[in-house]
Amino acid sequence: MNSLLYCSYYQGQVQRELCWYVTATLRSYEHISFDRTLDPTTSLFEFFVPVSTESLFLTLMDYYQAEGLVYNLQKMPNRLQDSTQQV
């Protein structure tokens, strides 16, 4: 499968008390990313980011990290793409 059809994939932790703020601002931008909580106990989120909006996403993440809202942000292999290759 063509890897250009898949979003970039990030995981990071979001400050629990303000996760609503981070997700609301990300969702206020049209198609910047899709976010989902992976582990509520550690506030671990995953972000699926279209290649066309990755630059804007990273600018926002830099701001959130500077403000202490997001930490341990890492770009990782897209787990959905990897799962389809194992079939």
C-alpha positions as CSV (number, residue, x, y, z in Angstrom):
1,M,0.0,0.0,0.0
2,N,1.2,3.5,-0.9
3,S,2.6,5.1,2.3
4,L,1.4,8.5,1.1
5,L,-2.1,7.4,1.7
6,Y,-1.4,7.2,5.4
7,C,-1.2,10.0,7.9
8,S,1.9,10.8,10.0
9,Y,1.5,9.3,13.4
10,Y,2.5,10.9,16.7
11,Q,2.1,9.9,20.4
12,G,2.4,12.3,23.3
13,Q,1.2,13.0,26.7
14,V,-1.2,15.9,27.4
15,Q,-1.5,17.6,30.8
16,R,-4.6,15.9,32.2
17,E,-6.3,19.0,33.6
18,L,-6.1,20.8,30.2
19,C,-6.5,18.0,27.7
20,W,-9.9,19.5,26.8
21,Y,-8.1,22.7,25.8
22,V,-5.6,20.9,23.6
23,T,-8.1,18.7,21.8
24,A,-10.6,21.6,21.4
25,T,-8.0,23.9,19.8
26,L,-6.8,21.1,17.5
27,R,-10.4,20.3,16.4
28,S,-11.1,24.0,15.8
29,Y,-8.7,23.8,12.8
30,E,-10.2,22.0,9.8
31,H,-8.5,18.6,9.2
32,I,-5.3,19.4,11.1
33,S,-5.3,16.1,13.0
34,F,-7.4,13.3,14.5
35,D,-6.6,12.8,18.2
36,R,-7.6,9.9,20.5
37,T,-6.7,9.0,24.0
38,L,-4.7,5.8,24.1
39,D,-4.3,5.5,27.9
40,P,-6.4,7.7,30.2
41,T,-4.4,6.9,33.3
42,T,-1.2,8.4,31.8
43,S,-3.0,10.9,29.5
44,L,-1.3,9.3,26.5
45,F,-2.8,10.5,23.2
46,E,-2.2,9.5,19.6
47,F,-2.5,12.0,16.7
48,F,-3.0,11.1,13.1
49,V,-1.8,14.0,11.0
50,P,-2.3,14.5,7.3
51,V,1.0,15.3,5.5
52,S,-0.5,18.5,4.2
53,T,-1.1,19.8,7.8
54,E,2.0,18.4,9.5
55,S,3.8,21.7,9.6
56,L,0.9,23.5,11.3
57,F,0.4,20.6,13.7
58,L,4.1,20.7,14.7
59,T,3.9,24.5,15.2
60,L,1.0,24.1,17.5
61,M,2.7,21.2,19.3
62,D,5.8,23.4,19.8
63,Y,3.6,26.0,21.4
64,Y,1.8,23.4,23.6
65,Q,5.2,21.9,24.7
66,A,6.6,25.4,25.6
67,E,3.5,26.0,27.7
68,G,3.8,22.6,29.4
69,L,0.5,21.3,28.0
70,V,2.1,18.5,25.9
71,Y,5.2,16.5,26.6
72,N,7.0,13.4,25.3
73,L,5.7,14.0,21.7
74,Q,7.2,11.5,19.4
75,K,6.7,10.7,15.7
76,M,6.3,7.0,15.3
77,P,5.4,4.5,12.5
78,N,1.7,4.7,11.8
79,R,0.3,1.8,13.8
80,L,-2.6,1.3,11.3
81,Q,-0.2,1.1,8.4
82,D,2.0,-1.4,10.2
83,S,-1.0,-3.6,11.2
84,T,-2.1,-3.9,7.5
85,Q,1.3,-5.1,6.5
86,Q,1.2,-8.1,8.9
87,V,-1.9,-9.5,7.3
